[in-house]
C-alpha cells in the first residue's frame, strides 16, 4: 500500500491498496466535502458527479499502466480515447471511501482497454469500460 502525493489538485486517487502489473489495481479515494465540485453539485444534497467518478477510475488505471511500463517509461501521459457502458448505481456522497477497481482487458501498443468499477462499501456505485492511449508529453 502506498499513498500518492497530492501535488496535483485534480488527483482523485489517494492510495493504492493492491496492484498486479499488467493486470489490475485496487485504489481508494477519500471523498470529502472539501472537493470543489461539491460546491454546486448539488446545493443541499452533495453528490460526487459521475464524470468525476469515471475520472477517478481512469486515474487509477493510469497509475497501473504507467507503473506496468516500468521506470524507462516515467513521465508518460495517459489520455482518454473512449468511455463505454457507463452505469451509475449508487450516489457517492462526502465522507465515504470510494474503492476503485480496474482490470486491464487488452493492450495493443500504446492503446490500453480497462474495465473499471467503483464501490462504496460493498455497493457497486459506478462501472464503465474505457480505453486510453499512453504517450509522450508534448515537446516544449
C-alpha positions as CSV (number, residue, x, y, z in Angstrom):
1,X,0.0,0.0,0.0
2,X,1.2,3.5,-0.7
3,X,-0.2,6.9,-0.6
4,X,0.2,9.1,-3.6
5,X,1.5,12.7,-3.4
6,X,-1.1,15.4,-3.7
7,X,0.8,17.9,-5.7
8,X,-1.9,18.0,-8.3
9,X,-5.3,19.5,-7.5
10,X,-7.1,17.1,-9.9
11,X,-5.6,13.9,-8.3
12,X,-8.6,11.6,-7.5
13,X,-6.6,8.6,-6.2
14,X,-5.4,8.8,-2.6
15,X,-3.9,5.4,-2.1
16,X,-3.0,2.3,-4.0
17,X,-4.1,-0.8,-2.0
18,X,-3.1,-3.5,-4.4
19,X,-1.6,-3.7,-7.8
20,X,-0.6,-6.6,-10.1
21,X,1.4,-5.1,-13.0
22,X,-0.3,-5.5,-16.5
23,X,-3.4,-6.9,-14.8
24,X,-5.3,-4.9,-12.1
25,X,-5.3,-2.2,-9.5
26,X,-7.3,-1.5,-6.4
27,X,-7.1,2.1,-5.1
28,X,-9.1,4.4,-2.8
29,X,-10.3,7.9,-2.9
30,X,-11.4,9.5,0.3
31,X,-14.4,11.6,-0.7
32,X,-14.5,14.8,1.4
33,X,-16.7,17.8,1.5
34,X,-13.6,19.9,0.6
35,X,-13.8,18.8,-3.0
36,X,-14.5,21.8,-5.2
37,X,-17.2,20.0,-7.2
38,X,-19.5,19.7,-4.1
39,X,-20.0,23.5,-4.1
40,X,-22.5,23.2,-6.9
41,X,-23.4,19.6,-7.2
42,X,-25.9,19.8,-5.6
43,X,-26.7,22.5,-3.1
44,X,-28.3,20.9,-0.1
45,X,-27.5,17.3,-1.4
46,X,-23.8,16.9,-2.3
47,X,-23.2,14.1,-4.7
48,X,-20.0,13.4,-6.5
49,X,-20.5,14.0,-10.2
50,X,-20.5,10.8,-12.3
51,X,-17.8,12.2,-14.6
52,X,-15.5,12.7,-11.6
53,X,-16.0,9.0,-10.5
54,X,-15.1,7.9,-14.1
55,X,-12.1,10.2,-13.9
56,X,-11.0,8.6,-10.6
57,X,-11.3,5.2,-12.2
58,X,-9.3,6.4,-15.2
59,X,-6.6,7.8,-13.0
60,X,-6.3,4.5,-11.1
61,X,-6.0,2.7,-14.5
62,X,-3.3,5.3,-15.5
63,X,-1.3,4.5,-12.4
64,X,-1.5,0.8,-13.3
65,X,-0.5,1.5,-16.9
66,X,2.5,3.8,-16.2
67,X,3.7,1.6,-13.4
68,X,3.4,-1.5,-15.6
69,X,5.5,0.2,-18.3
70,X,8.4,0.5,-15.8
71,X,10.9,3.1,-14.9
72,X,12.0,3.7,-18.5
73,X,8.5,5.0,-19.3
74,X,8.3,7.5,-16.5
75,X,6.7,10.8,-17.5
76,X,4.3,9.3,-20.0
77,X,0.8,10.8,-20.2
78,X,-2.4,8.8,-20.3
79,X,-5.3,10.2,-22.5
80,X,-8.9,9.0,-22.6
81,X,-9.9,7.7,-26.0
82,X,-13.4,6.3,-25.2
83,X,-15.8,5.5,-22.4
84,X,-18.4,2.8,-22.9
85,X,-21.1,1.1,-20.8
86,X,-21.0,3.6,-18.0
87,X,-23.6,3.0,-15.3
88,X,-24.3,4.9,-12.1
89,X,-26.0,2.8,-9.5
90,X,-25.4,4.4,-6.0
91,X,-24.8,8.1,-5.2
92,X,-21.3,8.9,-3.9
93,X,-21.5,11.4,-1.0
94,X,-18.9,13.2,1.1
95,X,-17.5,11.1,3.9
96,X,-17.1,7.8,2.1
97,X,-14.1,5.8,0.9
98,X,-14.5,5.1,-2.8
99,X,-12.8,1.8,-3.8
100,X,-11.6,1.9,-7.3
101,X,-11.0,-1.4,-9.1
102,X,-9.7,-1.5,-12.6
103,X,-8.8,-4.5,-14.7
104,X,-6.7,-4.4,-17.8
105,X,-8.7,-6.0,-20.6
106,X,-6.5,-5.5,-23.6
107,X,-3.2,-3.9,-24.5
108,X,-2.1,-3.1,-28.1
109,X,0.9,-0.9,-28.2
110,X,0.1,2.4,-26.7
111,X,-3.7,1.7,-26.5
112,X,-5.0,0.1,-23.3
113,X,-8.5,-1.0,-22.5
114,X,-9.9,-1.3,-19.0
115,X,-13.0,-2.4,-17.1
116,X,-13.5,-0.2,-14.0
117,X,-15.8,-0.4,-11.0
118,X,-16.2,2.0,-8.1
119,X,-17.6,0.8,-4.8
120,X,-19.0,2.5,-1.7
121,X,-18.6,-0.2,0.9
122,X,-20.0,-3.4,-0.7
123,X,-22.3,-1.5,-3.1
124,X,-21.4,-1.0,-6.7
125,X,-21.6,2.7,-7.3
126,X,-20.3,3.1,-10.9
127,X,-19.0,0.9,-13.6
128,X,-17.5,1.7,-17.0
129,X,-15.2,0.3,-19.7
130,X,-12.7,2.8,-21.1
131,X,-9.8,3.0,-23.5
132,X,-6.7,5.1,-23.1
133,X,-3.6,6.0,-25.0
134,X,-0.2,6.2,-23.3
135,X,2.0,8.7,-25.0
136,X,4.9,11.1,-24.5
137,X,4.2,14.6,-23.2
138,X,4.3,17.4,-25.9
139,X,7.7,18.9,-26.6
140,X,8.1,22.4,-25.3
